Amino acid sequence: MPPRLAQDLPVSRIVGAHIHALRTARGWSLREVARQTHVAGKPIGYTTIQRIERGRDPQEPAVAAIVDDLVALATVFGLRPEQLLTAPGCFVCMDSPPPGFTCRTCRAEA
């Protein structure tokens, strides 16, 4: 299957891809992200986060994230909300391969 192109994904899929990449890069479970949103004072249930993430898959229905959830998730990951709305150039490494690695799809280096 060829890599998915950013222009083929609606914004809700882009948000889901970012949340999944940020969560897994930190080694967090869905429950940990939910806990972090609670600590930040903007609680989101782990099942809501799971539905947002699942929307990144073109085989699954895209789930629209409400603005309040977007702001809460951006806060938890130390980002501005608009950063979650911007498509990365590469959905394999999310434009950020691990240190010492090169992405096989886009050839980006850490």
C-alpha positions in Angstrom: 0.0 0.0 0.0 1.5 3.4 -1.0 2.0 6.0 1.8 -1.0 8.2 2.4 -0.7 11.7 1.2 -1.6 14.6 3.4 -4.0 16.1 0.9 -6.0 12.9 0.9 -6.9 13.2 4.6 -9.5 15.5 6.1 -8.5 17.6 9.1 -10.0 15.2 11.6 -7.8 12.4 10.2 -4.7 14.7 10.5 -5.6 15.4 14.2 -5.9 11.7 14.9 -2.6 10.9 13.3 -0.9 13.6 15.3 -2.4 12.4 18.6 -1.5 8.8 17.9 2.1 9.7 17.0 2.6 12.0 20.0 1.1 9.5 22.4 3.1 6.5 21.1 6.4 8.6 21.0 6.0 9.2 24.7 5.0 5.6 25.4 1.7 6.7 26.9 -1.5 4.6 27.0 -4.8 6.1 26.1 -5.6 6.2 29.8 -2.4 8.1 30.5 -3.4 10.8 27.9 -6.8 11.0 29.5 -5.2 11.4 33.0 -2.9 14.1 31.6 -6.0 16.0 30.3 -7.6 15.7 33.7 -4.4 17.1 35.4 -4.4 20.0 32.9 -8.0 20.8 34.0 -9.6 19.8 30.7 -10.6 16.2 31.1 -11.3 14.0 28.1 -12.2 10.3 28.4 -9.9 7.8 27.0 -12.6 6.4 24.7 -12.9 9.8 23.1 -9.2 10.0 22.5 -9.3 6.4 21.1 -12.1 7.5 18.6 -10.1 10.6 17.6 -7.0 8.4 17.0 -8.9 5.7 15.2 -10.1 8.3 12.7 -6.6 8.5 11.2 -7.2 5.1 9.5 -8.9 5.6 6.1 -10.8 2.3 6.7 -12.4 3.8 9.8 -14.9 6.7 9.9 -13.3 10.0 10.7 -14.3 11.4 14.1 -14.5 15.2 14.4 -12.7 16.5 17.5 -14.5 19.3 19.2 -12.5 22.5 19.7 -12.3 22.1 23.5 -10.8 18.6 23.1 -8.3 19.9 20.5 -7.2 22.6 22.9 -6.9 20.2 25.8 -4.8 17.7 23.8 -2.6 20.4 22.4 -2.0 21.6 26.0 -1.1 18.0 27.2 1.5 17.7 24.4 2.9 21.2 24.8 1.7 22.4 21.4 -0.5 25.1 20.0 -3.8 23.8 18.8 -3.1 24.8 15.2 -0.1 22.5 15.2 -2.5 19.5 15.5 -4.4 20.8 12.4 -1.4 21.0 10.1 -0.6 17.9 8.0 2.9 16.6 8.3 4.7 15.9 5.1 5.2 12.2 6.0 2.6 10.2 7.9 5.1 7.4 8.6 7.5 9.4 10.7 5.3 12.5 11.2 8.3 14.5 10.0 10.3 13.5 13.1 12.1 10.1 13.0 13.7 8.9 16.2 17.3 10.1 16.9 19.8 8.3 14.8 17.3 7.0 12.3 16.3 7.9 8.8 12.7 7.5 7.6 12.5 5.0 4.8 9.5 6.8 3.2 10.5 10.5 3.2 14.3 10.1 3.9 14.1 12.6 6.8 16.9 12.3 9.4 16.8 13.0 13.1 
